[in-house]
């Protein structure tokens, strides 16, 4: 069986020869994955050829085992199978969907030169009668000349748009080469003509293409881009013609707004202006879709940079009265994370508490986010119904969201900052705990809040004790009891019923809590100290707990210092803070803390360690010149001090910066050169801020 057509390496460009396939010796050849048999490749090629128009996209999937993995050698079966794939992709008897999939596979193989020894295969695909095939074949062109040849012949706008973009990439790739030649100049002339041309869609395409080798063109053309995107009548045109290889379906105007914003990332001011002006223009024209997308860009910028807050505050405040619920939702989210700065819009937010408008792609309603915004502002109008709202959120089934997008906050992020209102919130929280029980979905979120509230959680004690009998919640309750201390002494007998998972740390927590409640400080010090002395490396035991005993833990100072000097990461950090609490000497603890502070000033992302180092510095009440300089740099930085995504980037950033300010308020430590280290002791006078914690 042989079909007629243009021959490429024994294959016809309008069909695949089964005789040639049968003649292949597959034995000894390999795919890119040992788990994928080369026989599957042979069977897939035969199945596609025999099925013809009845073949499906799924039939192509085994062929992806031919793709070269990152950092790997090209599978030996690839070169053998490639001519068959080319022939099938060029076969008009196959369905368009299958042919497009096969061309995508050819692109993934990243071997355009081998599509045909004289590029017959690539040229044939680029000139295919089917626009979708021509479009997908553009990455196989292999240079500017074939693309320009296609440009001169191409009439279909759904191919011309990605062709313009491909020209930009090709010019960028050739710009660094010596003697660029006439082809580059010709391509640049085509793009320049489109940038200044009358077709607004192709103007956008040409600007995006030009940005591949001159990114500042986006800034120069910003006004024209905003004008095009703001013309609502052009929205359907983008959807009609803007397709790109490897992307299923068309690009919408909103997709292009998002893409343009990303391309402006090199110029933060222009990127912000782009988002702000689009929101303002869309608001004036009533273009809700454009306003939503521009606010999404604004949200992303807000999670990345502090400097945009001033511009986005009034922008979001003015959108709270938008007739579009999805716009109001985005505006409320921006105001919520800005916290007290949004106080001027409190009345507008309060008017939205019963607003149940939502967006199908975002988590939460306008009313829920407005309540959170009021809570962060500190407005008491947020309190009625807040716990009930959070309880319903925690018990909700099937909740899903993208972490980078605006979403409802976690219970702790809402309630922990509201400790001053514990008397108002506790009744509803206690009811939720009682009704949910140990296994209830809402219980643990509220328990985390009670732990953070410390002694203000005392009224909830009767509702907490029953939870000690369940391993699901007992550890949470033990931590709360530790925070309550002797105020919860009446709970000591209940510890005999405590059930924890059989783990040494859990049993130690039960014993430690019991000693906390009866204030048997001496027994606790002996038990914790003995555990530190007996611990094996590299864990060194509960070193952090020794910090509560201050100078009374001096017998264990040498072991703490040994742990600090012979460990890394968390153990080294906590040992340094604990050593200071025992000796009252700034050094050598400050030198260790520098290791967790200075990298942040240089762009590091160890923010968890940084937070604990800041807390240690605040307790110490003094700092070093190096730490002070680093903290000043961090304070002036524009980036968010958080490696998460979404609202935590803003909330955690504000929390950390508040700690930075507290740490900077401390004076410099005395000259460490005047000190003499003697193991865990020092001849220097103790810091005036030193105290024995827990005494």
Buried (B, 14 or more C-beta within 10 A) or exposed (E): EEBEBBEBBEBBBBBBBBEBBEEBEBEEBBBBBEEBBBEBBBEBBBBBBEBBEEBBEEBBEBBBBBBBEEEEEBBBBBBBBBBBBBBBBBBBBBBEEBBBBBBBBBBBBEBBEBBBEEBBBBBBBBBBEBBBBBBBBBBBBBEBBBBBBBBEEBEBBBBBBBBBBBBBBBBBBBEEEEEBEEBBEBBBEBBEEBBEEEBBBBBBBBBBBBBBBBBEBBBBBBEBBBBBBBBBEBBEBBBEBBBBBBEEEBBBBBBBBBEBBEBBEEBBEBBBBBBBBBBBBBBEEEBBBBBBBBBBBBBBBBBBBBEBBEBBBEBBBBBBEBEBBBBBBBBBBBBBBBBEBBBEBBEBBBEBBEBEBBBEEBBBBBBBBBBBBBBBBBBEBBBEBBBEBBBEBBBEEEEEBEEBBBBBBBBBBBBBBBBEBBEBBBEBBBBBBBEBBBEBEBBBBBBBBBBBBBEBBBBBBEBBBBBBBBBBBBBBBBBBBBBBBEBBBEBBEBBEEBEBEEEEEBEBBBBBBBBBBEEEBEBBBEBBBEBBEEBEEEEBBBBBBBBBBBBBBBEBBBBBBBBBEEBEEBBBBBBBBBBBBBBBBBBBBBBBBBBBBBBBBEEBEBBBBBBBBBBBBBBBBBBBEBBBBBBEEBEEBEBBBBEBEBBBBBBBBBBBBEBBEBBBEBEEBBEBEEBEBEEBBBEBEBBEBBBBBBE
